Amino acid sequence: MSARARRILIIGNSDGIGAAATTALIARGDTVVGVSRNPSPLGSDGPRHEVMDVTDAAYPALLERLVREDGPFDACLYCVGIGSELELSDLSGEARVFEVNLTAMVRTLEILMPR
């Protein structure tokens, strides 16, 4: 007996864990829609892919559109993350780390959870 194909939204699927998850989920028959700041390495043969940084002001509207056009989604994988060794003498880049790793994830949930 095969499992029902799922519709999965992957945020940050152009490299690393997100790209590996995309490939694995497609191989098992799931439908994947991806969003990342870089083009998909799978190109036009891959799943639907939108290029946008999660900190872009238009990101919530993109999510709303994807839910309308490709949803509802069975799951969302948030595979976005940036960071470097914390340097207490210079915290100038830490606000962006929080914006990408936490704030944008909360914005993602804000759009997807009600559905």
C-alpha positions in Angstrom: 0.0 0.0 0.0 1.4 3.4 -0.9 1.1 6.5 1.2 -1.0 9.4 -0.1 1.1 12.0 -2.0 1.4 15.1 0.1 1.7 18.8 -0.9 4.7 20.2 0.8 5.9 23.9 0.9 9.6 24.2 1.5 11.1 27.5 2.4 14.8 27.6 1.7 15.0 24.7 -0.7 17.8 25.9 -3.1 20.6 24.3 -1.2 21.6 22.3 1.9 18.9 20.5 3.9 16.1 22.2 1.9 17.4 21.0 -1.4 17.9 17.4 0.0 14.4 17.4 1.4 13.0 18.6 -1.9 14.7 15.8 -3.8 13.7 13.1 -1.3 10.1 14.2 -1.2 9.8 14.4 -5.0 11.3 10.9 -5.2 8.6 9.5 -2.9 5.9 11.1 -5.0 5.0 14.2 -3.1 4.3 17.6 -4.7 6.8 20.3 -3.6 6.6 24.0 -3.9 9.7 25.9 -3.0 10.7 29.4 -2.0 14.3 30.6 -1.6 16.5 33.5 -2.3 18.3 31.6 -5.0 17.0 29.7 -8.1 16.4 26.0 -7.6 19.3 23.8 -8.7 16.7 21.5 -10.2 15.8 24.1 -12.8 12.7 23.9 -14.9 12.6 20.1 -14.4 12.1 20.6 -10.7 9.1 21.6 -8.7 7.4 25.0 -8.7 10.0 27.4 -7.3 9.7 31.1 -6.4 12.8 33.2 -5.8 12.4 35.6 -2.9 14.3 36.4 0.3 12.2 35.7 3.4 12.9 39.3 4.7 11.5 40.9 1.6 8.4 43.0 2.3 6.5 41.1 -0.4 7.2 37.6 1.2 3.8 37.4 3.1 1.9 38.2 -0.1 3.9 35.5 -2.0 2.9 33.0 0.7 -0.8 34.0 0.4 -0.6 33.5 -3.4 1.0 30.1 -3.1 -1.6 29.0 -0.6 -4.3 30.1 -3.1 -2.7 28.7 -6.2 -1.0 25.5 -4.9 -2.5 24.8 -1.4 -3.6 23.7 0.9 -0.3 22.3 2.0 0.0 19.2 4.2 3.3 20.5 5.7 5.8 23.3 5.5 9.5 22.8 6.1 11.3 26.0 7.1 14.9 25.3 6.1 16.2 28.9 6.1 19.0 29.8 8.4 22.0 32.1 8.6 24.6 32.7 11.2 28.2 32.9 12.1 30.3 32.8 15.2 28.9 35.3 17.7 31.3 38.2 18.2 30.2 40.2 21.2 32.3 43.2 20.2 30.3 43.6 17.0 26.7 42.6 17.0 25.8 44.6 13.9 24.8 41.5 11.9 22.8 39.8 14.6 19.5 41.7 13.8 19.5 40.1 10.3 20.1 36.6 11.8 17.0 37.1 14.0 15.0 38.5 11.1 15.9 35.5 8.8 15.9 32.7 11.4 13.1 33.7 13.7 10.9 36.6 12.6 10.4 35.4 9.0 9.6 31.9 10.4 6.9 33.4 12.6 5.5 35.4 9.6 5.4 32.1 7.7 3.4 30.4 10.4 1.1 33.5 10.7 0.1 32.9 7.1 0.0 29.1 7.0 -1.4 28.1 10.4 -4.9 29.4 9.9 -5.2 27.1 6.9 
